Amino acid sequence: MKSFESLGLSKGLVESVLQIGFETPTPIQEKAIPVLLNGNRDFVGLAQTGTGKTAAFGLPLLDLVDDARRDTQALVLAPTRELGLQIANDLENFSEKFKAFNIVAVYGGSSISEQIRKVKKGAQIIVATPGRLIDLIDRKAINLSTIQYVVLDEADEMLNMGFKEDLDKILSFTPDTKNTWLFSATMPREVKSIMKNYMSDPFELTVGEQNTGNVNIEHNYVMVQERDKYPALKRILDDNPDIFGLIFCRTRIDTQRIAEMLMKDSYNADALHGDLTQQQRDRVMMKFRSRTLQILVATDVAARGIDVEDITHVIHMNIPDEMEFYTHRSGRTARAGKKGISIAMITRRELGKVKQIEKTLKSPFKRMMVPTGANVCQKQLLALMHKVREVKVNEEEIAEFLPAVYEELKDLTKPELIKRFASIEFNRFLDYYRNAPDLNQDDRGRSSSDGEGERYITGSRFFINLGKMDGMEKGDMLALIDETSGVTKQHIGRIELKGAYSFFEVEKEKVNDIVNGFQGIEYKGRQVRVEVTERKDGGGREGGSRDYKRGKPSTGGYAKKSNNKYADQKRKRY
Ligand code: AMP
């Protein structure tokens, strides 16, 4: 393994890099830096994100650009504002103690006049997104005629995002004598055409096999019905209490919806998509980067270029049609040599797509089973116990409160104490996951969540504040619905009886009958509450969460089963 010193970089730069904590060069750095340092040849690097390519082009660039001159000598183009800022930030960190550069990032969604002011002060290196750079060119606020080096980072992404014309225009403003360094994770036709049109005899470097994904990513899929995707997602999240994850959805609406459902279910989640203002996006990204936010739900476009370290899981709510999308999504995890897990949620019909991606990636997908309720309970319980073991005890301040605590618990043995303590938190999960169906689809596309003899009705799902603790059984629920609203059995789908509450599904046309029928109804002296719960395709079957507000078992006296369950019902409407 080579050292940074041996690559030909100047001493000051090597020192800076070592100070940052990079000890040895990554493979792409080892191979690219000596070539780029010559400064006399075009270059094409085929490498995934996360391989260290920013330093691979950034370090030679910082050595080649002259900080004694004020004119713009290098231009780095990146597909997104996030990636642009990341690159500018890295370049500043690498060069801080080495040369006095003025590095300016220009990107959309932020004051253009401020950026023009910075550029006019004299920027040796400009990092830009193509759209904003075109604005600056059109306003004649930037002079590209002195450019010696152009870096096209994530070229495939820029072309995917429709920047082809912008790139053509930008490159036409740069001198023919410049060197162009292009980096791309994939090599579609459009990238080849850029190479053909704008580069001469480039040095080509492939790190890892072309189109082969990052080997540190473990590719998995779970096979569930479309409508079970959200409950399956929650199981996966509950089964990984320490997850730091990115969830991808196809559309902005889905992204917002999934994020909102998760937030409502008390997960630490938020959304990132194009309908948000730049300020909102910045805020979300800041929370995610600082790990104040645990789960980010994003669209493909919004998440491009996100480089956040230590993302443990990338979850795809659907499998993308384009291979490139899959590569970029999953490439957000397993960065800087770390391991990462990618989980695609698919229906049986999408199995073909998985096989296709598998072939191109040359990396097998593993079928992962959606955890069962028991798996989740076990995981959560152990996570809680781990927390107990790790908790920092503030000996001094707790001391005065302990005698009373010891007194209160003095007759309990250690196993008793552990059992009770664990139950405080555990009961919520146990309640929620008791009788939870198996969400995995079998080879014929069915799952046990179909329920025996039950139909799935495309309609609405209701929450009702009566359940097993009120002595309810399915037949009783059917009878109650019929008597109060006139909606009969054949219009009713799945009934899920829980402790103090239940869910039932009815055909869409009957929704109003239910809402009207249940108005003012009391059951055993208690006001009956019936509400439509959110549930479209992929909606939350299980409705509950780590902190399910409604689902707490009631300690009231409903548990007694009476022979005539409706005897003490007061029918206000009847
Ligand atoms: P990149 O592919 O440039 O986005 O880099 C991915 C991650 O690897 C970034 O977080 C870098 O800070 C880190 N990195 C790059 N080069 C090295 C190196 N030689 N040693 C350790 N970490 C590195």
Residues whose N, C-alpha, C, O or C-beta is under 5 A from the ligand:
A	BS01	AMP	G21 F22 E23 T24 P25 T26 Q48 T49 G50 T51 G52 K53 T54 A55 A336
